[in-house]
Amino acid sequence: MSDRERLSALHDMRRPRPWIARYGDLSVEFVNTRWARLTPTPRETLRNATDLLDWLAMKGAIDASAYLRWCARLRRAPRLAGRVLAEAIALREAIYGLYRAIVERRPTRRRDVERLNEALRAAAAAPKILITASRRFRLRHEVADTASGALIAPIAARAATLLADYDARRLRRCGNETCGLLFFDRTKSRRRRWCDMARCGAREKMRAYRQRRRLVASRA
């Protein structure tokens, strides 16, 4: 399958559940690309750099031209592809550490903050002067065309925005104790309990219902 065919098929292909579900913010969805964290067998969905590009494209974090360009570029440079994936995973785990500390109301780890700031440095934009068709000057700020700047820094920026500008107290962990997925609660009541009502919410309600039935049966 060519890159173009792969891109057009992204939304039609069978994808890991966390890729499809929405958790309130891009950075939270990125954290959830490793799921079933609280089970003995957590699942990794970013197994290579192509998975990372597919996820970014599916979430609209990169456009089609960037997807095709980086697919070709990383295929030609396997070492770079490996480094990009390693940086992305390290950033993901740092963001997870920060978010989980907030959810559990405990101090954050310095190394998680430092890792996030390291990724944010790649997002720094440099000013550039352009000449328009009418021979006027225009100033534009451009991020360096590096893998870190194009693929990883935007996720770091979303995490930083959530931490600094949004109410981070809206971060939640799914009420299903075997799930462990995080989400950003955008409801007015701030009482959302499940990462996905159709999955974890329904299962927990069914478990509670069966428990009540057993309790009633034991008293009969």
Contacts in CASP RR format, 6 or more apart in sequence:
PFRMAT RR
TARGET T0000
AUTHOR 0000-0000-0000
METHOD contacts of the structure
MODEL  1
MSDRERLSALHDMRRPRPWIARYGDLSVEFVNTRWARLTPTPRETLRNAT
DLLDWLAMKGAIDASAYLRWCARLRRAPRLAGRVLAEAIALREAIYGLYR
AIVERRPTRRRDVERLNEALRAAAAAPKILITASRRFRLRHEVADTASGA
LIAPIAARAATLLADYDARRLRRCGNETCGLLFFDRTKSRRRRWCDMARC
GAREKMRAYRQRRRLVASRA
1 9 0 8 1.000
3 67 0 8 1.000
3 68 0 8 1.000
3 71 0 8 1.000
3 72 0 8 1.000
4 68 0 8 1.000
6 54 0 8 1.000
6 71 0 8 1.000
7 57 0 8 1.000
7 64 0 8 1.000
7 67 0 8 1.000
7 68 0 8 1.000
10 54 0 8 1.000
10 57 0 8 1.000
10 58 0 8 1.000
11 58 0 8 1.000
15 58 0 8 1.000
16 33 0 8 1.000
16 35 0 8 1.000
16 43 0 8 1.000
16 45 0 8 1.000
17 35 0 8 1.000
17 196 0 8 1.000
17 199 0 8 1.000
18 29 0 8 1.000
18 32 0 8 1.000
18 33 0 8 1.000
18 35 0 8 1.000
18 45 0 8 1.000
18 181 0 8 1.000
19 33 0 8 1.000
19 45 0 8 1.000
19 55 0 8 1.000
19 58 0 8 1.000
21 29 0 8 1.000
21 32 0 8 1.000
21 195 0 8 1.000
21 196 0 8 1.000
22 29 0 8 1.000
23 29 0 8 1.000
23 32 0 8 1.000
23 181 0 8 1.000
23 182 0 8 1.000
23 183 0 8 1.000
23 184 0 8 1.000
23 195 0 8 1.000
24 183 0 8 1.000
24 184 0 8 1.000
24 186 0 8 1.000
25 158 0 8 1.000
25 162 0 8 1.000
25 166 0 8 1.000
25 184 0 8 1.000
26 59 0 8 1.000
26 61 0 8 1.000
26 155 0 8 1.000
26 158 0 8 1.000
27 95 0 8 1.000
27 155 0 8 1.000
27 156 0 8 1.000
27 158 0 8 1.000
27 159 0 8 1.000
27 162 0 8 1.000
28 99 0 8 1.000
28 162 0 8 1.000
28 171 0 8 1.000
28 182 0 8 1.000
28 183 0 8 1.000
28 184 0 8 1.000
29 59 0 8 1.000
30 55 0 8 1.000
30 92 0 8 1.000
30 95 0 8 1.000
30 155 0 8 1.000
31 92 0 8 1.000
31 95 0 8 1.000
31 96 0 8 1.000
31 99 0 8 1.000
31 182 0 8 1.000
32 181 0 8 1.000
32 182 0 8 1.000
32 195 0 8 1.000
33 44 0 8 1.000
33 45 0 8 1.000
33 46 0 8 1.000
33 55 0 8 1.000
33 92 0 8 1.000
34 42 0 8 1.000
34 43 0 8 1.000
34 44 0 8 1.000
34 45 0 8 1.000
34 46 0 8 1.000
34 92 0 8 1.000
34 93 0 8 1.000
34 96 0 8 1.000
35 42 0 8 1.000
35 43 0 8 1.000
35 45 0 8 1.000
35 179 0 8 1.000
35 180 0 8 1.000
35 181 0 8 1.000
36 42 0 8 1.000
36 43 0 8 1.000
36 178 0 8 1.000
36 179 0 8 1.000
36 180 0 8 1.000
37 180 0 8 1.000
37 181 0 8 1.000
38 177 0 8 1.000
38 178 0 8 1.000
38 179 0 8 1.000
38 180 0 8 1.000
39 178 0 8 1.000
45 51 0 8 1.000
45 55 0 8 1.000
46 52 0 8 1.000
46 55 0 8 1.000
46 85 0 8 1.000
46 88 0 8 1.000
46 89 0 8 1.000
46 92 0 8 1.000
48 81 0 8 1.000
48 82 0 8 1.000
48 85 0 8 1.000
49 74 0 8 1.000
49 81 0 8 1.000
49 82 0 8 1.000
49 84 0 8 1.000
49 85 0 8 1.000
50 71 0 8 1.000
50 74 0 8 1.000
52 84 0 8 1.000
52 85 0 8 1.000
52 88 0 8 1.000
52 151 0 8 1.000
53 62 0 8 1.000
53 67 0 8 1.000
53 70 0 8 1.000
53 71 0 8 1.000
53 74 0 8 1.000
53 151 0 8 1.000
56 62 0 8 1.000
56 67 0 8 1.000
56 151 0 8 1.000
57 64 0 8 1.000
57 67 0 8 1.000
61 154 0 8 1.000
61 155 0 8 1.000
62 70 0 8 1.000
62 150 0 8 1.000
62 151 0 8 1.000
66 150 0 8 1.000
70 147 0 8 1.000
70 150 0 8 1.000
70 151 0 8 1.000
73 80 0 8 1.000
73 147 0 8 1.000
74 80 0 8 1.000
74 81 0 8 1.000
74 84 0 8 1.000
74 147 0 8 1.000
75 81 0 8 1.000
80 147 0 8 1.000
83 147 0 8 1.000
84 147 0 8 1.000
84 148 0 8 1.000
84 151 0 8 1.000
84 152 0 8 1.000
87 119 0 8 1.000
87 147 0 8 1.000
87 148 0 8 1.000
87 152 0 8 1.000
88 151 0 8 1.000
88 152 0 8 1.000
88 155 0 8 1.000
90 115 0 8 1.000
91 115 0 8 1.000
91 116 0 8 1.000
91 119 0 8 1.000
91 152 0 8 1.000
91 155 0 8 1.000
91 156 0 8 1.000
94 111 0 8 1.000
94 112 0 8 1.000
94 113 0 8 1.000
94 115 0 8 1.000
94 116 0 8 1.000
94 119 0 8 1.000
95 112 0 8 1.000
95 116 0 8 1.000
95 155 0 8 1.000
95 156 0 8 1.000
95 159 0 8 1.000
96 182 0 8 1.000
97 108 0 8 1.000
97 109 0 8 1.000
97 112 0 8 1.000
98 108 0 8 1.000
98 112 0 8 1.000
98 113 0 8 1.000
98 116 0 8 1.000
98 159 0 8 1.000
98 163 0 8 1.000
99 171 0 8 1.000
99 182 0 8 1.000
100 173 0 8 1.000
100 182 0 8 1.000
101 107 0 8 1.000
101 108 0 8 1.000
101 109 0 8 1.000
101 112 0 8 1.000
102 108 0 8 1.000
102 168 0 8 1.000
102 169 0 8 1.000
102 171 0 8 1.000
103 171 0 8 1.000
103 172 0 8 1.000
103 173 0 8 1.000
103 182 0 8 1.000
104 173 0 8 1.000
116 156 0 8 1.000
116 159 0 8 1.000
116 160 0 8 1.000
119 148 0 8 1.000
119 152 0 8 1.000
119 153 0 8 1.000
119 155 0 8 1.000
119 156 0 8 1.000
120 153 0 8 1.000
120 156 0 8 1.000
120 157 0 8 1.000
120 160 0 8 1.000
122 143 0 8 1.000
122 144 0 8 1.000
122 146 0 8 1.000
122 148 0 8 1.000
122 149 0 8 1.000
122 152 0 8 1.000
122 153 0 8 1.000
122 156 0 8 1.000
123 143 0 8 1.000
123 149 0 8 1.000
123 153 0 8 1.000
123 154 0 8 1.000
123 156 0 8 1.000
123 157 0 8 1.000
124 143 0 8 1.000
125 141 0 8 1.000
125 142 0 8 1.000
125 143 0 8 1.000
126 141 0 8 1.000
126 142 0 8 1.000
126 143 0 8 1.000
126 144 0 8 1.000
127 139 0 8 1.000
127 140 0 8 1.000
127 141 0 8 1.000
128 139 0 8 1.000
128 140 0 8 1.000
128 141 0 8 1.000
128 142 0 8 1.000
129 137 0 8 1.000
129 138 0 8 1.000
129 139 0 8 1.000
130 137 0 8 1.000
130 138 0 8 1.000
130 139 0 8 1.000
130 140 0 8 1.000
131 137 0 8 1.000
131 138 0 8 1.000
132 138 0 8 1.000
143 149 0 8 1.000
143 150 0 8 1.000
143 153 0 8 1.000
162 168 0 8 1.000
162 171 0 8 1.000
162 184 0 8 1.000
166 184 0 8 1.000
170 184 0 8 1.000
170 185 0 8 1.000
170 186 0 8 1.000
170 190 0 8 1.000
171 182 0 8 1.000
171 183 0 8 1.000
171 184 0 8 1.000
171 185 0 8 1.000
172 182 0 8 1.000
172 183 0 8 1.000
172 184 0 8 1.000
172 185 0 8 1.000
172 192 0 8 1.000
172 193 0 8 1.000
173 180 0 8 1.000
173 181 0 8 1.000
173 182 0 8 1.000
174 180 0 8 1.000
174 181 0 8 1.000
174 182 0 8 1.000
174 183 0 8 1.000
174 193 0 8 1.000
174 194 0 8 1.000
174 195 0 8 1.000
174 196 0 8 1.000
174 200 0 8 1.000
175 193 0 8 1.000
175 194 0 8 1.000
175 200 0 8 1.000
175 204 0 8 1.000
176 194 0 8 1.000
176 195 0 8 1.000
176 200 0 8 1.000
176 201 0 8 1.000
176 203 0 8 1.000
176 204 0 8 1.000
179 195 0 8 1.000
179 200 0 8 1.000
180 195 0 8 1.000
181 195 0 8 1.000
181 196 0 8 1.000
181 200 0 8 1.000
182 195 0 8 1.000
183 192 0 8 1.000
183 195 0 8 1.000
185 191 0 8 1.000
185 192 0 8 1.000
193 201 0 8 1.000
194 200 0 8 1.000
194 201 0 8 1.000
194 204 0 8 1.000
END
